[in-house]
Amino acid sequence: MCAFEKLDNEIAGRKLLFDEYKNHVIPQSIKFDPLTHENSYRTLPDNLENVFASHQISRYDFIHNFGYCLICGDWIQPLSKWLGKRNCLEVGCGSGILACALRTYGVNVIATDDFSWHNTKWEENLWVDDMYGIDAVDAVNLYGRGVDIVIMSWPPMGVPMASNVLAAARHYDLPILYIGEGAYGCTGDIQFNQSLAQRFKPDQPGIVTVNEMYPNWYSIYDSVSVIH
């Protein structure tokens, strides 16, 4: 396959996926190669290194419209099976796409966010209509005695949200289902990452299967793990 054909296939796959998300459809599988770098086609003529940006199908566009994780049934389904009948609290749920996907497979999820991203595309593309506007730590304190696990996906880097949620969850003896990069990656704060290096358990039965199906963007090393 020549570079132009590969490029056409990549564009078609991304467009198809983005259209599904725009229609609030959780795809079963990722229909393009997310490991392909947006600049992989620099050798092609006519400035085609900007082709993904020009079609608004880059990783940046995906995050801007939907969120950080590539959500699809391939990994949501085994994750839902692992969660089972647990009552889940998601903090910092963003557009609500993860909560929506888990609910599709029967998981009970309370979706919360402090709406610090007010007036963004996420607000235009909310996936759940019962999201509670509340700070992450306040959410753990409010619901902590009535849930079994806290879900935290891609906590922001450089602010203490992640470590504060971890401390609050430990107060209620709640595990955290964490989706993000490993210790000292681009998610969470320093204190959280220090705890992550000691406490995360990516090899729990069921979670291994989830990570085998979890898609990563190019040069992004996020995964699913459980922190106690």
Residue pairs with C-beta under 8 A, 6 or more apart in sequence:
1 9
3 41
3 43
3 44
4 44
7 41
7 44
7 48
7 51
9 32
10 32
10 33
10 36
11 51
11 52
11 55
11 57
13 31
13 32
13 33
14 32
14 52
14 55
14 57
15 55
15 57
16 31
16 32
17 27
17 30
17 31
17 32
18 56
18 57
18 61
18 62
18 65
20 26
20 27
21 27
21 62
21 65
21 66
21 71
21 97
22 65
22 125
24 100
24 127
26 71
26 72
26 73
26 76
26 100
26 101
26 104
27 72
27 73
28 72
28 73
28 74
29 72
29 73
29 74
30 70
30 72
30 74
30 215
34 59
34 70
34 215
34 216
34 217
34 218
35 216
35 217
35 218
36 218
37 218
37 219
38 49
38 52
38 53
38 58
38 59
38 218
39 49
41 48
41 49
41 51
42 48
42 49
52 58
53 60
53 61
59 217
59 218
59 220
62 70
64 120
64 121
65 121
65 122
65 125
66 95
66 97
66 122
66 125
67 94
67 95
67 97
67 98
67 122
67 153
67 154
68 94
68 153
68 154
68 222
69 97
69 98
69 153
69 154
69 179
69 222
70 215
70 216
70 217
71 97
71 98
71 101
72 215
73 101
73 105
74 213
74 215
75 210
75 211
75 213
75 214
75 215
75 224
76 101
76 102
76 104
76 105
77 105
78 206
78 209
78 210
78 213
79 102
79 210
79 224
80 102
80 105
80 106
80 107
81 105
81 206
82 206
82 207
82 209
82 210
83 102
83 107
83 149
83 177
85 108
86 107
86 108
86 147
86 148
86 149
87 108
87 110
87 146
87 147
87 148
87 149
88 102
88 107
88 108
88 109
88 110
88 147
88 148
88 149
88 150
88 151
88 177
89 109
89 110
89 112
89 139
89 140
89 143
89 144
89 147
89 149
89 150
89 151
90 98
90 99
90 109
90 110
90 111
90 112
90 150
90 151
90 152
90 153
91 112
91 113
91 136
91 139
91 140
91 150
91 151
91 152
91 165
92 112
92 113
92 114
92 136
92 152
92 153
92 154
92 155
92 156
92 161
93 99
93 111
93 112
93 113
93 128
93 131
93 151
93 153
94 113
94 117
94 122
94 153
94 154
95 122
95 125
95 126
95 127
96 111
96 113
96 126
96 127
96 128
96 131
97 127
98 151
98 153
98 179
99 109
99 111
99 127
99 128
99 131
100 127
100 128
102 109
103 109
103 128
109 151
110 132
110 139
110 143
110 147
111 128
111 130
111 131
111 132
112 131
112 132
112 133
112 134
112 136
112 139
112 143
113 131
113 132
113 133
113 134
114 133
114 134
114 135
114 136
115 123
115 133
117 123
132 139
134 142
136 152
136 161
136 164
136 165
137 161
137 164
137 165
137 168
140 150
140 165
140 168
140 169
140 171
140 172
140 174
141 168
144 168
144 169
144 171
144 172
144 174
145 172
147 174
148 174
149 174
149 175
149 176
149 177
150 165
150 169
150 174
150 175
150 176
150 177
151 176
151 177
151 179
152 162
152 165
152 176
152 177
152 178
152 179
152 180
153 178
153 179
153 180
154 179
154 180
154 187
154 222
155 161
155 162
155 165
155 180
155 187
155 188
155 189
155 192
156 162
156 187
156 188
157 186
157 187
157 188
157 189
158 189
159 189
160 189
160 191
160 192
161 189
162 187
162 188
162 189
162 192
163 188
163 189
163 191
163 192
163 195
165 176
166 176
166 192
166 195
166 227
169 175
169 176
175 226
175 227
175 228
176 226
176 227
176 228
177 224
177 225
177 226
178 196
178 200
178 224
178 225
178 226
178 227
179 222
179 223
179 224
180 187
180 188
180 222
180 223
181 187
181 220
181 221
181 222
181 223
182 196
182 200
182 221
182 223
183 193
183 194
183 196
183 197
183 200
184 193
184 197
185 193
185 221
185 222
186 220
187 222
188 196
195 227
196 227
199 227
199 228
200 225
200 226
200 227
201 207
201 225
201 226
201 227
201 228
202 208
202 211
202 223
202 224
202 225
202 226
204 226
207 224
207 225
207 226
210 224
211 223
211 224
214 222
214 223
214 224
216 222
216 223
